[in-house]
Amino acid sequence: MSPVKRLAPCWVCGGLISIRAIQCPHCGEPEPGPYSFEKAEREHAEEMARLETNKRRQEEWLRENRLVLCLGGVLFGIPLFFLLIDLFDIWWLLGD
């Protein structure tokens, strides 16, 4: 009797391959077996955790600096407002 071959789908293309395969014969994926799928899931979970940490840091920074950002907006808006008034005065002068 020959030993039973253990087959698993490649996580990239879905073709059946040996669980000991080094490369998928269908798509050429260098890590096609179930272990690489677990590795991909783990890397995805780590990336999602990193993104969540970055999002939390950004939200915290915005909460801490909200007043400074608002004051900066106001200080930028006041001269812009006067500039627009001056521009409209020029347009009224050119229109008459």
Residue frames as a rotation matrix with the C-alpha (Angstrom) as fourth column:
MET 1
0.578 0.816 0.000 0.00
0.816 -0.578 0.000 0.00
0.000 0.000 -1.000 0.00
SER 2
-0.344 -0.659 0.669 1.22
0.605 -0.701 -0.378 3.44
0.718 0.275 0.640 -0.81
PRO 3
-0.662 0.095 -0.743 1.10
0.641 -0.443 -0.627 6.15
-0.388 -0.892 0.232 1.85
VAL 4
0.404 0.886 0.228 -1.90
0.910 -0.365 -0.196 8.45
-0.090 0.287 -0.954 1.64
LYS 5
-0.631 -0.572 0.524 -1.03
0.638 -0.767 -0.068 11.82
0.441 0.292 0.849 0.15
ARG 6
0.005 0.591 -0.807 -2.26
0.812 -0.473 -0.342 14.72
-0.584 -0.653 -0.482 2.17
LEU 7
-0.482 -0.069 0.873 -3.59
0.739 -0.567 0.363 17.48
0.470 0.821 0.324 -0.04
ALA 8
-0.060 0.455 -0.888 -4.64
0.671 -0.640 -0.374 20.98
-0.739 -0.619 -0.267 0.83
PRO 9
0.684 0.330 0.650 -5.83
0.715 -0.477 -0.510 23.91
0.142 0.814 -0.563 -1.26
CYS 10
-0.551 -0.812 0.195 -3.35
0.785 -0.583 -0.209 26.65
0.283 0.038 0.958 -2.08
TRP 11
-0.049 0.558 -0.828 -4.48
0.752 -0.525 -0.398 29.76
-0.657 -0.643 -0.394 -0.22
VAL 12
-0.626 -0.209 -0.751 -3.78
-0.243 -0.863 0.442 31.92
-0.741 0.459 0.490 -3.27
CYS 13
-0.690 0.296 -0.661 -5.32
-0.700 -0.040 0.713 30.02
0.184 0.954 0.235 -6.22
GLY 14
0.187 0.823 0.537 -7.23
-0.901 0.361 -0.241 27.21
-0.392 -0.438 0.809 -4.47
GLY 15
0.333 -0.116 -0.936 -5.56
-0.633 0.708 -0.313 24.40
0.699 0.697 0.162 -6.45
LEU 16
0.977 0.047 0.206 -4.94
-0.186 0.655 0.733 21.15
-0.100 -0.754 0.649 -4.57
ILE 17
0.213 -0.967 -0.141 -1.30
-0.544 0.003 -0.839 20.65
0.812 0.256 -0.525 -3.58
SER 18
0.177 -0.286 -0.942 0.67
0.649 0.753 -0.107 18.50
0.740 -0.592 0.319 -1.19
ILE 19
0.978 0.205 -0.037 0.92
0.157 -0.607 0.779 19.97
0.137 -0.768 -0.626 2.27
ARG 20
0.375 -0.916 -0.142 4.68
0.495 0.069 0.866 19.58
-0.784 -0.395 0.479 1.94
ALA 21
0.492 -0.156 0.857 4.88
0.838 -0.184 -0.514 21.48
0.238 0.970 0.040 -1.35
ILE 22
-0.343 -0.711 -0.614 7.51
0.754 -0.598 0.272 24.19
-0.560 -0.370 0.741 -1.46
GLN 23
-0.825 0.123 -0.552 5.87
-0.375 -0.850 0.370 25.99
-0.424 0.512 0.747 -4.37
CYS 24
0.172 0.953 0.248 2.37
-0.147 0.274 -0.951 25.80
-0.974 0.127 0.188 -5.84
PRO 25
-0.651 -0.426 0.628 2.51
0.494 0.391 0.777 24.14
-0.576 0.816 -0.044 -9.26
HIS 26
0.202 0.837 0.508 -0.61
0.974 -0.115 -0.197 26.07
-0.106 0.534 -0.839 -10.35
CYS 27
0.931 0.267 0.250 0.21
0.292 -0.954 -0.069 29.70
0.220 0.137 -0.966 -9.46
GLY 28
0.140 -0.979 0.146 3.84
0.421 -0.075 -0.904 29.59
0.896 0.188 0.402 -8.31
GLU 29
0.709 0.159 0.687 3.14
-0.487 -0.594 0.640 30.86
0.510 -0.788 -0.344 -4.76
PRO 30
-0.264 -0.939 -0.223 6.32
-0.415 0.319 -0.852 30.17
0.871 -0.132 -0.473 -2.73
GLU 31
-0.974 0.002 0.228 4.40
-0.212 0.354 -0.911 29.39
-0.082 -0.935 -0.345 0.48
PRO 32
-0.541 0.804 -0.247 1.17
-0.496 -0.067 0.866 27.77
0.680 0.591 0.435 -0.69
GLY 33
-0.521 0.294 -0.801 0.28
0.445 0.895 0.040 25.46
0.729 -0.336 -0.597 2.18
PRO 34
0.528 0.830 -0.180 -1.93
0.540 -0.165 0.825 25.84
0.655 -0.533 -0.536 5.23
TYR 35
0.095 -0.561 -0.822 0.99
0.947 -0.204 0.248 27.15
-0.307 -0.802 0.512 7.26
SER 36
-0.867 -0.403 0.294 1.36
0.487 -0.813 0.319 30.15
0.110 0.420 0.901 4.97
PHE 37
-0.052 0.922 0.385 -2.38
0.334 -0.347 0.876 30.80
0.941 0.174 -0.290 5.31
GLU 38
0.612 0.201 -0.765 -1.97
0.784 -0.032 0.619 30.94
0.100 -0.979 -0.177 9.09
LYS 39
-0.434 -0.842 -0.321 1.03
0.824 -0.514 0.237 33.23
-0.364 -0.162 0.917 8.56
ALA 40
-0.696 0.228 0.681 -1.03
0.364 -0.706 0.607 35.52
0.619 0.670 0.409 6.31
GLU 41
0.427 0.901 -0.083 -3.85
0.474 -0.145 0.869 35.62
0.770 -0.410 -0.488 8.88
ARG 42
0.352 -0.388 -0.852 -1.37
0.899 -0.112 0.423 36.43
-0.259 -0.915 0.310 11.65
GLU 43
-0.743 -0.656 0.132 0.27
0.661 -0.688 0.298 39.19
-0.105 0.309 0.945 9.57
HIS 44
-0.305 0.731 0.611 -3.17
0.326 -0.523 0.788 40.61
0.895 0.439 -0.079 8.77
ALA 45
0.643 0.557 -0.526 -4.13
0.655 -0.045 0.754 40.62
0.396 -0.830 -0.393 12.45
GLU 46
-0.092 -0.767 -0.636 -0.84
0.890 -0.349 0.292 42.35
-0.446 -0.539 0.715 13.35
GLU 47
-0.812 -0.188 0.553 -1.39
0.492 -0.731 0.473 44.96
0.315 0.656 0.686 10.62
MET 48
0.149 0.948 0.283 -4.94
0.379 -0.319 0.869 45.62
0.914 -0.022 -0.406 11.83
ALA 49
0.556 -0.019 -0.831 -3.64
0.829 -0.069 0.556 46.02
-0.068 -0.997 -0.023 15.41
ARG 50
-0.563 -0.812 -0.152 -1.00
0.768 -0.582 0.268 48.50
-0.306 0.034 0.951 14.16
LEU 51
-0.594 0.413 0.691 -3.63
0.349 -0.641 0.683 50.47
0.725 0.647 0.237 12.25
GLU 52
0.508 0.826 -0.242 -5.92
0.554 -0.099 0.827 50.53
0.659 -0.554 -0.508 15.28
THR 53
0.176 -0.550 -0.817 -3.06
0.911 -0.222 0.346 51.76
-0.372 -0.805 0.462 17.48
ASN 54
-0.820 -0.493 0.291 -2.24
0.572 -0.728 0.378 54.52
0.026 0.476 0.879 14.97
LYS 55
-0.165 0.857 0.488 -5.90
0.365 -0.407 0.838 55.53
0.916 0.316 -0.246 14.81
ARG 56
0.617 0.373 -0.694 -6.08
0.756 -0.035 0.653 55.71
0.219 -0.927 -0.303 18.61
ARG 57
-0.279 -0.816 -0.507 -2.92
0.849 -0.457 0.267 57.84
-0.449 -0.355 0.820 18.74
GLN 58
-0.790 0.014 0.613 -4.26
0.424 -0.709 0.563 60.23
0.442 0.705 0.554 16.09
GLU 59
0.264 0.956 0.128 -7.59
0.436 -0.236 0.869 60.62
0.861 -0.174 -0.479 17.88
GLU 60
0.469 -0.167 -0.867 -5.79
0.867 -0.098 0.488 61.26
-0.167 -0.981 0.099 21.17
TRP 61
-0.652 -0.758 -0.031 -3.54
0.721 -0.632 0.284 63.86
-0.235 0.163 0.958 19.51
LEU 62
-0.487 0.551 0.678 -6.59
0.334 -0.600 0.727 65.61
0.807 0.580 0.108 18.03
ARG 63
0.584 0.711 -0.392 -8.31
0.619 -0.077 0.782 65.66
0.526 -0.699 -0.485 21.44
GLU 64
0.175 -0.605 -0.776 -5.21
0.887 -0.245 0.391 67.09
-0.427 -0.757 0.494 23.11
ASN 65
-0.777 -0.612 -0.146 -4.61
0.458 -0.710 0.535 69.75
-0.431 0.349 0.832 20.44
ARG 66
-0.013 0.878 0.479 -8.20
0.994 -0.039 0.099 70.70
0.105 0.478 -0.872 19.59
LEU 67
0.664 0.278 -0.694 -7.92
0.476 -0.873 0.105 74.15
-0.577 -0.400 -0.712 21.17
VAL 68
-0.280 -0.862 -0.423 -4.66
0.012 -0.443 0.896 74.96
-0.960 0.246 0.134 19.37
LEU 69
-0.736 0.042 0.675 -6.13
0.654 0.301 0.694 73.82
-0.174 0.953 -0.248 16.05
CYS 70
0.343 0.933 0.105 -9.27
0.939 -0.340 -0.047 75.91
-0.008 0.115 -0.993 16.55
LEU 71
0.507 -0.230 -0.831 -7.26
0.190 -0.910 0.368 79.01
-0.841 -0.345 -0.418 17.48
GLY 72
-0.629 -0.773 0.077 -5.05
0.180 -0.049 0.982 78.49
-0.756 0.632 0.170 14.43
GLY 73
-0.386 0.588 0.711 -8.14
0.921 0.201 0.333 78.29
0.052 0.783 -0.619 12.24
VAL 74
0.676 0.644 -0.359 -9.55
0.683 -0.730 -0.023 81.49
-0.277 -0.230 -0.933 13.71
LEU 75
0.181 -0.701 -0.690 -6.22
0.006 -0.701 0.713 83.30
-0.983 -0.133 -0.123 13.36
PHE 76
-0.805 -0.398 0.440 -6.03
0.400 0.183 0.898 82.16
-0.437 0.899 0.012 9.75
GLY 77
-0.126 0.881 0.457 -9.67
0.991 0.093 0.093 83.05
0.040 0.464 -0.885 9.08
ILE 78
0.450 0.319 -0.834 -9.59
0.501 -0.863 -0.060 86.65
-0.739 -0.391 -0.548 10.34
PRO 79
-0.409 -0.617 -0.672 -7.00
-0.248 -0.634 0.733 87.93
-0.878 0.466 0.107 7.82
LEU 80
-0.862 0.154 0.484 -8.67
0.491 0.493 0.718 85.87
-0.128 0.856 -0.501 5.10
PHE 81
0.154 0.980 -0.124 -11.98
0.938 -0.185 -0.292 87.54
-0.309 -0.072 -0.948 5.91
PHE 82
0.342 -0.077 -0.936 -10.46
0.043 -0.994 0.098 91.03
-0.939 -0.074 -0.337 5.62
LEU 83
-0.763 -0.644 -0.062 -8.70
-0.084 0.004 0.996 90.04
-0.641 0.765 -0.057 2.41
LEU 84
-0.535 0.651 0.539 -12.00
0.844 0.442 0.303 88.91
-0.041 0.617 -0.786 0.90
ILE 85
0.467 0.690 -0.552 -13.67
0.651 -0.691 -0.314 92.17
-0.598 -0.213 -0.772 1.94
ASP 86
-0.120 -0.599 -0.792 -10.87
-0.252 -0.753 0.608 94.10
-0.960 0.273 -0.061 0.24
LEU 87
-0.907 -0.211 0.365 -11.23
0.255 0.414 0.874 92.01
-0.336 0.885 -0.321 -2.91
PHE 88
-0.064 0.957 0.283 -14.97
0.990 0.095 -0.100 92.63
-0.122 0.274 -0.954 -3.02
ASP 89
0.405 0.130 -0.905 -14.34
0.224 -0.974 -0.040 96.37
-0.887 -0.187 -0.423 -2.59
ILE 90
-0.639 -0.688 -0.344 -12.05
-0.227 -0.259 0.939 96.24
-0.735 0.678 0.009 -5.60
TRP 91
-0.725 0.421 0.545 -14.70
0.683 0.541 0.491 94.41
-0.088 0.728 -0.680 -7.61
TRP 92
0.356 0.885 -0.300 -17.29
0.811 -0.452 -0.372 97.04
-0.465 -0.111 -0.879 -6.72
LEU 93
0.104 -0.402 -0.910 -14.87
-0.156 -0.910 0.384 99.75
-0.982 0.102 -0.158 -7.83
LEU 94
-0.874 -0.483 0.048 -14.14
-0.057 0.201 0.978 97.99
-0.482 0.852 -0.203 -11.12
GLY 95
-0.448 0.790 0.419 -17.84
0.878 0.476 0.043 97.36
-0.165 0.387 -0.907 -11.76
ASP 96
0.402 0.663 -0.631 -18.91
0.548 -0.727 -0.414 101.03
-0.734 -0.179 -0.655 -11.44
